[in-house]
């Protein structure tokens, strides 16, 4: 496979993108654009899907959304007006135009999936063959409710730390930070070790500013500009085939995934046992096989 990198001008800043092309491309297989989560994470972890390029003869496009990674600029500091949904949704539309991506598949993980949902419902873009909604959400409210429900898996002391932080707004308390770390290890991802894929070990610049302003301090308590995000009653507007993926121990609980599966007309739902928010890391072989089967099936019926 061949990897090329570049930047797209956007809102007076630059959006970094990364293209993985197969050594032997197969005609008729549309590229897939991969959207990372956050807001404020980076594309890095999606590099675990790079093998799909050669095994499926398909091009992969990843990018760092504005406000994080190699799409961060120090001049963005204090420009809180940037951290709204439209910034990232319009960025996806601009990237497709910039790279000439007429026919595509979309894969959005976590916030990236919500970006896809907004894009498909509001923009109704042409040329989207399918969408993969991976560990994502259609409603901030339900995400928060399910997060609070799962606090019961923590100790009484850890639950008390969450309750105290939510009541006081003091999210810097060491007891809360320790409880949050435990919660994220249970439902998001484990610690990065020397045996983790290189793309996970690599230093990165996360967008804490964009995350806090758009979402909030932590996953359970949406309080930012996305706190009222709710497309649950608009999911029926998604007309392309949709693959919903989540893990049994995912921040995207089975109830959250089911909400999307039930409402999207042409949807399929796959649950990954014993996987957390990063199913493609916890069970990379199955994830790659499922993704290849899904994409090939959609392309072949055209």
Secondary structure, DSSP 4 states (H G I P E B T S, - for coil): -EEEEEEEEETTEEEEEEEEE-TT--TT--EEEEE--TTT--SGGGGGGTTHHHHHT--EEEEPPTTSGGG--GGGTT-GGG-SHHHHHHHHHHHHHHHT--SEEEEEETHHHHHHHHIIIII--TTEEEEEEES--SBHHHHHHHHHHGGGGS-HHHHHHHHHHHHH-----HHHHHHHHHHHHHHT-----TTS-HHHHS-----HHHHHHHT-SSTT---STTTT-B-TTTGGG--SEEEEEEETTSSS-HHHHHHHHHHSTTEEEEEETT--S-HHHHTHHHHHHHHHHHHHHHHHT-
